[in-house]
Amino acid sequence: MELKNMTRSGLVIFNSKAQTKAQVLDELVSALDKEGVLSSAKDFMEAVIKREEISATGLERGLAIPHGKSASVKQAMFAVARLEQPISDWESIDPSNQVQLVFLLAIPEAEAGSTHLKVLSELSTRLMDEKYMDRLMAANSPEAFLEALDQTDEAAPETEQQFTKTVVAITACAAGIAHTYMAAEALEKAGRELGVRVLVEKQGANGLEDEHSRQAIQEADAVIFATDIAPKGKERFAGKPYVQTRVAEPLKRGKEMIHKALENPDGVIDGQVDSSAAAQTPESNGFFKDMVQAVMTGISYMIPVIVAAGIMVGLAKLGAMPFGLVNEISDPKYANHANDFYVILHYLDQYGAMIFKFMYPVFAAFVAYSLADRTGLVAGFIGGAFAGGLHFTFWNNPDGVPSGFFGALILGLAAGYIARFLNKKIKLNKNFQAMKPMFIIPAVSVLSIFLLNYFVVDPVFGGLNVLLRGWIESAQGSGQVVLASIIAAATAFDLGGPINKAAGAIAIGLAADHVYPLTARVLAIVIPPIGLGLATVIDKYVVGRRVFEQDLRVAGNTSLVLGFIAISEGAIPFMLRNPVITIPINILGAIIGSSTAVLLGAVQWFPLPAVWGWPLVENLWAYLIGLVVGAAFIAFANIFIRFALLKRKERA
């Protein structure tokens, strides 16, 4: 396939008067949209901007290749702008780069391994040739430019070159297109000039290309990892000296990277490799960004657990609803009921409840995994189990109240950092190397998690939960709105965690004694997940630019659905991603919504917070007003604050 078939004359803009990167991108995205390449220009622009935040797309010799991968791209294409005046402040690997020729690559999110992507990869490689670039710049019309795209110099017959050293490399960028292939070409070219055999495996949008053979790895004298993401299969190179750098570095320092790998490497790859090594090299993102990346990894693995558990519980309750057993189906008596359908629903409900118990262990395990790869999994999982309540009662936490989300976060991070430290610092003879990942690291890290949980996490956060329970009990004599606010705040605080459960136990006890209805409790269960789900819907269809990441927008749909069937855990991904914003807004929204309903006269005595409990509510109209008010507050407060933070970040 010819490159000119991947663009059109309407996508080639000559003598563009754009003076800033934003203007160029807007002009090119508009051209793609006008030519019918995009289903949503706004969504694609967001993908391009998000890619710009990862690393520089300006290169050298006046070239920039921004790109975006999005579901809004109908077919892989590229648009080109040749500028009248070069742009000097486009972030480039060459600080002196004056950008004058811009290729914007549009890649469908679902398209991998296709001919289209291979052609776009070919474009990235060709642009490394100075003569090819000169022909593109000399074209005097869009039609001449299209013809020049496929004019390449005939390759000279290759002579047998003698190599004294061999270096294997992996290149990978976030989008898996331009930088992946350009870095590979730059390393191979630098190797030929130095007389060093360089073999490059590309880990891009097409998957693994030119995968290294076992023989090539054995013969290699060093390894170069030029990646912006964690390289796959890094353990294959155990025992080899290596250099870790960003994917753009070989484009300006290819020879230097090869020399460094052979003469002054960053270290030797251990048998158990830290999969987040790209963030721990001399060009590390820093402690805080490492931590954020770890938490995001934990969230991404935890979301399927929440969704699976919510679906199982929801199916059980929906099946029990026609029989009036929504709140009773979890009773053990239905495990041996004469009606087999009731038995299935009971165990389905219990199955969902069991899956929920793995939420914190999975979260903490993969937080640790992000920091220390497989060596952190065991200690992280056990730390999450402690935080979720799967533990015995300690002397300094006699009530046995678990530490919940904050415990899982602290123990998961601790497990990862401890395992990573041990993996780096412990040096053993190669004959005993297997003892480190199989015996030493698990034993020391698990013992460390036990001691940390025993002396700090469990007594502090478990004790804090006990104090909060006592605080709630002490407020029973206060006025209706005050008590409603306390119960709502505690219910919304940790979304099904120990504080939520403490508030529930007290609220249900008060309702059983007919002292105080459950109105505030049942509303505070559903308001946060519905409000956060509503925020993602408004963000998608109303706001001018997205304030939620793609995975949170997906989680928002789940949160909205689960909220209506009273599963507040659907909102946990939002809380974990940014607790400083989410938790206070959840609490305020629950208080505002619950207090509004109580003041208007809504009364709910039964512990049925979902839609099937609405027929049991006295003054349902007041209940629904409170629900709408609370959810709307959470939705708009999240959008406003997150948008303000984005603008502030852009100005900075």
N, C-alpha and C positions, 0 to 999 in steps of 0.2 A: 504493500500500500504506500502511495506517495504522500509526502507530508502536506502537499498542497490540498489534498483531499480532506485534511483535518481542519481546514479553515476556509474562509471565503473572502472574496474581495470586499464584502461589506464588513468584514471583521478586521481589515487592515486599514488603520488610520494613519495617513501621512500628514506630516507637518502639524501635529497636535499642538495646540497652544496651552495645554495644561502646564501649570507651574509648580504643582505639589504632587506628592504621591497620592493623596486622597483624590485629587482631581483626575489623575490618570486612571486610577482604579475605577472611579465612578464612570468615566468615559468608556472604558473597556467593558465593564459589566453591563452598561446600557446597550452597547453594541451587541453583546451576546444575547441579551434579552430581546432586542429588536429583531434579531435573526432567528428567534424561536428556539434557541439552545437551552434556555432556562424556563422552569415553571414558576420560579420565584426569585426575582433579582435580589430581594432583601435577604433571603436565606443564603444565597450564594455569596453575597457580599460579607455576611457574617462569617462564613467559612473562610473566606480569603483573609479577613482581618484577624481572625483567630490564628491562622497560619503565620501571619506577619508577626504576631506576638511571640512565636516560638524562636525564630532565628532570622537573620538577615536574608532577604531574597535578592538584594542587590549583589552583583558579583564583581566584575572588573571589565575594563575596556568599554564602559558605557552601557553594560547589559544588566537587566534585572528580569527575573523570572518569578513573579508572584504566582501562586496557584492555590486552588481550593478544591476540596473533595466534598461533595454535597449531594443529597438525594434530590435536590432541586435541579440538577444538571440532567437533561434528557439524553444527551450523547456527548462523548468526549470530543472537545474542540479546543482551539486556542484563538485568542484575539491578539493583535499586535498594534502597538502605537509607536511611531517614530516622532520624537519631539523636536519642535523648533528650537527650544532652549533647554539645555541639559539641567537636570535636577541634582543639586550638590548634596542635599541632606537625606537622600534615600539610604537607609541603613544597608551597608554593603560590607562584604568581607575585605574589600580594598577600601580603606577610609578615604582615599582620594578619588574614588569612582564617581564620575559625572554621568548619571544615567540618562541615556538618550534613546535606547531601544528597549521596549518593554514587551515581553510575551506574557500573557495571562492565560494559564492553563486551567481549563474547566474539566473536572473529572467526576463522573458519576460515582456516588458512594458505594453502590452495589457492584460496580464493574471492576473485577479483578482478574488478572491473567488474560485479558482480551487483547486482540490485535491493536485496538485503539490505544491502549496504555503502552504497548510496546513501541508504537509509532511516536508517542509523546516522549517516551524515554530516549528514542533515537534522536529527536530534536534536541533534547538536553545535551546529549553527547556531541552532536555536530556543532553546537554553539561554542564548544571549547576550541574549535579550529579558527585561527585568526583570519585565514583567507576566506573561509565561509562567511564569517562576520563581515568582512570587507565587502563581499558581493551583496549581502543584504543591505548594507548601508548605502551602496552605490545605486541600488534600484531606484528608478525615477517614477514609478507608478505602482499601484497595488498589483496589477497584472504581472509586471516585471518582478515584483517581490515574490509573488507566488511561484514563478518559474525558478527564481534563484533558490528557493527553499530546497529543491531537489537536485541542485547542481553541486556535485561533490567532486573533489580531485580524485583522479585514479590513483589507487594505492600503489606505491612502488613495490616491486617484488621483494618479499622479505628475505633477508639473508640470515643464515643461521647465526644467532647471537650467543656468545658465550657468557653465561652468568656465573658469578662467584658466590652469590648469596640468593636465598629465596625468602620472600616475605609474603605471608598470606594476610588478607584484610577482609573486613566486613564493613560495608557502608549501608546506612539506614537513616532516613529522615522521617519526620512525622507523617508527611503525606505519602511518602514512598515513591516519589516521581523524580523531580528535577535534581535535587541535591544528591540523591542516592546514586544516580548514574553519572553525574558530573564529577563527583568525588572519586568514583571508581576510575573514570577516564583519566583524571588528573594523577592518581597514584600510579596507574599503569604507564602513563607517559613519563612521569618522573623516574620510575624504575628503569625504563629503557635507556634513559639518558645517563643513569648512574651505573648501568650494567648489573642491575639487581632484578631478578625475576620476581614480579609482583602478580599475584593471583588474587582477584577480588570476587567475593561473594556478595551479591546485591540482595538485601532483604527489603524489598519494596512492595508496591501495591500488587505486583504480580506474584508475590510469595518469594521463595528462595530461588534466585537465579545464579547459575554457575556455582552450585554448592560445592564446597571443598571436599575432595576425596580424602579418605583416611591416609593414603600415601602422601598426598600433598601436605597434609598437616604434619606428618612424621618428618618430612624433609624440610619443613620450614625452620628458618633460623629465628624468626620473630613474627609477631602478630600486631596488626594495627586495627583498632576498633574506631572507625570514624562514624559515630552514631549520635543521634539526638534522642534515641529511645533505647531501651535495654536490648542488646543484641540477643538473638535466639541461639541456643546451643553453644553458649560460651564455654561450657565445661569440656567440649571437645578438644580444647587447646591447652589442657592442664599440663603444667610444667614448662610452658613456652614463655619467654620474655614478651611483654606487651606494652603498647602505648594506647591510651584511651583519649580520644579527643572528639570535638564536635564535627559533624558531617561536613561543614563548610571549610574546615581548616586545610584539608589537602589542596583545595583550589588555589590557595595562596602560599602554602608551605609544604607542598608535596615532597620535595627532596629532603627538607628538614625533618619531616615526620619519619621518613625511611631511615635516615641517619640515626635519629633518636631511638627508633625501635631496635636497631642493630647494636648501638653503642651505649645508649643511656636510657634504657626502658623505665617505665613507671614501676615495674615490678614483675613478678613471675606469677602466672595464673595457677591458683591452687586447685586441688581436686574438687573442692566444693566452692562454687563461684558465687559471688554476690551479684545477683541479677540487676541490682541498681547501681552498678559500678560507674555508670556514665555520669552519675551525680556526685561521685566521691573522688574524682580525679583532681589534679591541680586546677581544673576549670569547674569545680563543683558548684552546684546551685546554692550551697550553704545549708546550715543545719535546719533553718526554718522551712526552706523549700523542700528539703528531704522529708521533713515531718509531714508537710501538707500532702506531698505525693504519696506517702505511706497511708495516710488517712483516706485519701481518695481511692487508693487501691482496695483498702478494706471495705469501703462503701460499695464499690463495684461488684465485689464478690458477695456481699451481704444482701444486696437488693433481690437477687433471685430467691434467696431463702425466705425473705419477708413475703414476696409475691406468692411463692408456693404455699407457704403456711396460710396466708390470708385466703387464698382460693379454696383450700381444703376446709377451713373453718366456715367460710361463706357458703360453700355447697352444703355442708351439714346443716347449717341454720336455715338456709332456704328450703331444704328438703323437709325440715321439721316444722316450718311455719304453718303449712295447711292443717297440721294436727295440733297446733297450739303448744308446741313443745320447744319453742326457740330457746328459752332460757333453761329448760330442764334436760335437754338432750345430753348434756355433759354429766348428768347424774349417773353414778356407777350402776344403779339398778337397771338401766337400759342395756347394760352389757350382756345380761342374761334374759332379756325380755322375750316373751313368746312371739312377738312380731319381729321377724328377721330384718325387716326394713329399718325398724327402730335401732336394732343392734348395729347395722351397717352405719347408720347416721351417727350413732354414739361413737363408734371407733373412728369414723372419719373426722369428727370433731376433736377427738383425743389425738389423732394423728397430726392435725394442724397445730394443736397446742404443743405437741412434742417438737415439731419442726421449728416453732417459734423459739424454743429453748436453745436452739443452735445458732441463733442470730448473733449473740455476742461472741461465742467461741469462734465462729467463722470470721467475724469482723476483726477480732484481735489477732487471729492466726494470720490473716493476709496483710494486716498492718505490719506484723513482724516479718512476713515473707517479703514484702516490698523492700525492707531494709536489709535483710540478711539471707534472702532466698530460702532454700529448703532448711537450712540450719535453724531458722527462726520459727518454723511452723509449729513444732511441738510445744515449746514454751508459750508461744502466743495463744495457741488453742486452749491450753490449760489456764492461762491468765483470763481468757474470755469466759471459760467455764466458771472460774471463781466469781467473776463479776456478775454472771447470770444467775448465781445462786446454787450452782452444782458443787457444793462444798460442805464440809462439816462445820459445826459451830466453834468458833475460837473463843478463848477465855476473855479476850478483850473486845469481843463483839458477841456477847451471850445471847442476844436476840436473834442472831443468825440472819439479819437483814442484809442482802447482797449490796455490793457497791454500784451496780448498774452501769450505765453508759460511761461515766467518767472513770470508773474502775477498769472497764474494758479498754478504754483509750490509753490510760496510763500503763497498764500491764502489757498491752500489745506493743506500744512503743518501747517499753523497757526490754521486753523479750527480744525485739529486733536489734536494738542497739547493743545489748549484751552479747547476743549470738554473733553479731558482726565483729565486735571487738575481739572476741575469743578466736574467731576464724582468721582474723588478720594477725593477731599477736602470737598465737601458739604455733611454734615451729617444731615439727617432728621429723625424724628420719623417715625417708621414703618407705621403708619397710613397715613403719607403724602409722603411715599416713591415714589409713582407713579408721584408726581409732578416734581421730578428731571429730569427724561428723557423726559417727555411729555411737560414740560413748562419751567423750569428754564434753563436747559442746551441749548435747542434750542434758547430761547430768548437771553441769554447772548452771546452765541457763534455767532449767526447771527448779533447781534448788534456790536460785536467786529470786525467781518469781514467787516461790513459796514464802521466802523471808520478807520480800517487799510487800506482799499481800498481807502477811501475818502482822507485821509491825506498823505498816503505814496505810495501805489502801483500804483493807477491810475495816480496821477500827475507825479510820477517819471518815470515809464515805459511808460505810455501813452505820457508824455511829451518828453521822449527820442525818441519815435517813430516819433513824430512831428518834432523834430530837425533833425532826419535822413532824413525825407522827404524833409525838406528845404535844407539839405546838397546836396541831389541828384539833386534838382532843380538848385542849384548854380553851378553845374558842367556841365551845358549844353553847355557851350562854349569851353570846353576842347576838346582834340583830340579824335579821334574815339576809340582808344584802351583804353584811360583813362575812357571815358564815358561808354564803354562796360564793363570795369572792375567794375565800381561803380554800374551799373545796375545789373550785374551778381552777385556781392557780396551781394547786398541788396535782390535780388530775392532768393538766396540760403540760406540766413541767418536764416529765421524762417519757411521755407517750407510751404508757403501758409498763413502765419500770416500777421499781419498788416504792417510790414516792406516790406514784399514781395508784398503786395497789393499796398503800396505806390509807390514802384518802378514800378509796373505794370501800375498804373494810369499815371505816368509821361511818361513811355516808349510808351504807347499807344497814349498818346497825341502828343508826338514828331512824331510818325509814321503817325498819322492822318494829321498832318501838313506837312508831307513828309520832316521832318527835319532830322530824324535819324531812321533807320530801327529797327525792333524788334529782330534782330538776336541774340543779347546777352541775351535778355529777354527770348525768347523761349528755347534757349539752357540751360540756367541756371535753368529752371523749371524741365527739364528731366534729367540733368546730375547727381544730387545727388541721386535720387531714383534708377536710373539705376546703378550708381557706387556702391552704398551700396548693392544692390541686387547682382551685379556681385561679390562683395567681399565675400558674403556668399557662392556663387557657387564655387569660387576658394578655399575658406576655406574648403569646403566639399570634393572636388576632387583632389586638388593639395597639400595643406599644410599638413605637417606631423602630426600636431595636431590641434584641433579645437581652434579657438580664439574667436568664437562667441557662446553664450549660445543657447540652443535648441530653445527657443521661438524667438530669433532674427534670427535664421536660417529659421524658418518658415515665419517670417515677411519679410525676405529678398526675398523669392520667390514672395510674394505679392508686395513688393516694386518694383521688377524688372518688373513685368507685368504692374503695375499702372504707372510706369515711362514712358513706351512706349505710354500710352494714356494720358500723361501729368497730372498725379495726384501725385504731389510731397509729399502729406501727407503720402504716404506709407512709407517714410523714417523717419517719426517722432519718432517711437519707438527707433530707434538708437540714435537720438538726445536726447531724454529724458533719456535714459539709461546712456549715457556718453557725455554730451554736450561739455565738455572741449576738448575732442578728435574730436567729430563728426562735430561740427559747424565750427571750423577753416579749417578742411579738405574739407568740403562741399564748403566753400567760395573759397578756393584756387583752387579746382577742377573746379568750375564754371568759375572762372576768366581765368584759363589756357585754358579750352576748348572753351569758348566764344571768347577770344582774338585770339586763333589760327584760328578759323573759320573766324573771321572778317579780320584778316591779309591775309588769303588765298583768300578772296573775296566772302564769302558766304553772301547772302542778303535775308532777309525774312521780308516783309512788313506787312504780315497778322498775326493776333494773334492766330495762329494755331500751338502750340508747339508739338503736337503729330504726330504720323506716317502719319495721314491723311493730315497734312500740308506740308509734304515733297515735293509733286509735285509742290508746289508753291514757293519753294526755288530756288533762282538763285545760280548756282554753288553748286549743292547738294553735290558733292564730297567733297568740302571744309567744308560744314556743318557737314557731317558725320565724317570727320577726326577730327574736333573739338569735336564732341560728343564722339568719341572713346578715344581721348587723355584725355579729362576731366574725363570721367567715369573710365578709367584705372588708372589715378592718384588717384582718391578717393578710388578705390578698393585696390590697392597695398599699399597706405599710411595707410589705416585702418588696413590691415593685419600686416604690418611691425610694426607699433606702438603698436598694441594690443599684438602681439607676444613678443615684447621687454618688455612690462610691465609684461606679464606672467612670463617670464624668471627672471625678476628682483624680482618679488614676490616670486618665488621659491627659489632664492638665499637667500632672506631675511628670 
